Amino acid sequence: MPPFDQTVDVVVAGSGGGITGAYTAAREGLSVVLAEATGKFGGTTAYSGGGGMWFPCNPVLQRAGSDDTVERALNYFHSVVGDRTPRDLQDAYVRGGAALIEYLEADENFAFTVLPWPDYFGKAPDARTDGLRHIVAVPIRDEKLGPYAGTVGGPLDTERLGAPAPGKLFGGRALIGRFLAALSGFPDATLYRNAELVDLIIDGGRVVGAVVRRDGEQVRIGARRGVLLAAGGFEHNPELRQRYGVPGDPTDSMGCPGNTGAALQAAIRAGASLDLMDQAWWSPGLTHPDGRSAFALWFTGGIFVNDAGQRFVNESAAYDRIGRAIIDEMQAGQLHTPLWMIYDDREGEVPPVKATNVSMVETERYRDAGLWLTATTLAELAESIGVAADALERTVARFNQMVADGADTDFGRGDEAYDRAFSQGRSPLVPVDQPPFHAAAFGLSDLGTKGGLRTDAQARVLDGDGVPIPGLYAAGNTMAAVSGTTYPGGGNPIGASMLFSHLAALDMAGRPVRSA
């Protein structure tokens, strides 16, 4: 075997949730190389406005007075996910989050706070409708990152619109920033940017290192304890999306641009088995003048209609559930993008969308691009978006009547706690009755693919026989999601990515795992 250019205990590919594994390895006394494919740290996590973690019963929540129990959280998670993923994997996630936060809070670089965010299936057994399973990192100023100041990716407004990067890091950027600040204190932690893992090095059936393309040059890095793949999904790889049947367009994904599946493909060549490869974390996406549709939520009005001018979804539901409804309509041949949000003039021409991952630009640019349409009557608006006038008129009349009656008997809008999370508990039902009428174009967006490598509860990658491949671990969107085909709650993707990266590093360090 050719010699290594560098040898450490642990190699981590990806600096989103993977940064947790690098930090844990360093803290446990191991030497570690963190290889980030892009020029900034943080992966998709850095694009998350909230950066939340779904970790039931963790110390932050307990100090806030939460009366939740692990048993209730397990019951909720199991009821939502079902048997689509192994039960021991689900248990490891739900039980492990609290111990991880306790571990991190022992380091003064970390600080968290509660951000109440209701579970996404409010009618499921033991759902937490008060949002007390969700925490976020406390914001941190960029200069506190020491040598890593200015190296955190995002926000999207900076990268797509050219807006100045704020001096204070919030949401997912704050979480990544705090890990970078902590890692700066470990001399045996080496962090590389522009370093994409392109292959694994195997000796005698064991993964012993990785080939990393760093600044255009390939280097071979030996890993005495193992390699952790946490390099995101493959949402920006059109060929892989098509091969595995993932709906949507890469340009509409919120995933990090470096998420092309290179690490995933390296593991496939090493004999790893796969699951959930047609899945992603879905959302509706407001279409912007650059032609890209970006994740949007917090709708204070409006209804979505399909090609027949009919409603097909609870517009106030959690974004993944709306995204899946869009896909169902598309697969049934009843919807083609753009789909349209219909709304009235009570808030003017701008759509009633209060949270977009990419900020809205000037109204006239949407108007000139044919993305925001206005008409004096619903019949005229229907003609503009290509649906039957009488159908749209009937749809709006029926919706308005349900608003007046106080109940959406078609799709249950307002029936769950999440539906009312952005209206201070009030009904989210708002009539469409004040002309002129408007339509805004939407597409199908995603927060990244969620199919990937099958793992056990220690994050060890499994081969086709279900046997761990020695020296190979996975987490984040490189790992087949613990939540299966569902999205149980805000902070599930980031939380699971962090937790399984942490568990992988503990396993490599030979440390026992603590859980609730």
Salt bridges, closest charged atoms under 4 A:
ASP9 OD1 - ARG224 NE 2.91
GLU28 OE1 - ARG511 NH1 2.44
ASP67 OD1 - ARG128 NH2 2.66
ASP68 OD1 - ARG128 NH1 3.86
ASP68 OD2 - ARG133 NE 2.66
ASP91 OD1 - HIS78 NE2 2.66
GLU102 OE1 - ARG514 NH2 3.38
GLU105 OE2 - ARG63 NH2 2.74
ASP119 OD2 - ARG133 NH1 2.73
ASP130 OD1 - ARG128 NE 2.76
GLU143 OE2 - ARG141 NE 3.13
GLU196 OE1 - ARG213 NH1 3.27
ASP199 OD1 - ARG269 NH2 3.39
GLU239 OE2 - ARG243 NH2 3.04
ASP275 OD1 - ARG84 NH2 2.91
ASP307 OD2 - HIS336 ND1 2.65
GLU315 OE1 - ARG311 NH2 2.77
GLU315 OE1 - ARG413 NH1 3.10
ASP320 OD2 - ARG324 NE 2.86
ASP344 OD2 - ARG346 NH2 2.99
ASP345 OD1 - HIS438 NE2 2.69
GLU347 OE1 - LYS354 NZ 2.70
GLU349 OE1 - ARG367 NH2 2.93
GLU362 OE1 - ARG365 NH1 3.54
ASP390 OD2 - ARG394 NH1 3.36
ASP408 OD2 - ARG311 NH2 2.95
ASP410 OD2 - ARG398 NE 2.74
GLU416 OE1 - ARG321 NH1 3.39
ASP433 OD1 - ARG346 NH2 2.84
ASP446 OD2 - ARG241 NH2 3.13
ASP456 OD2 - ARG460 NE 2.62
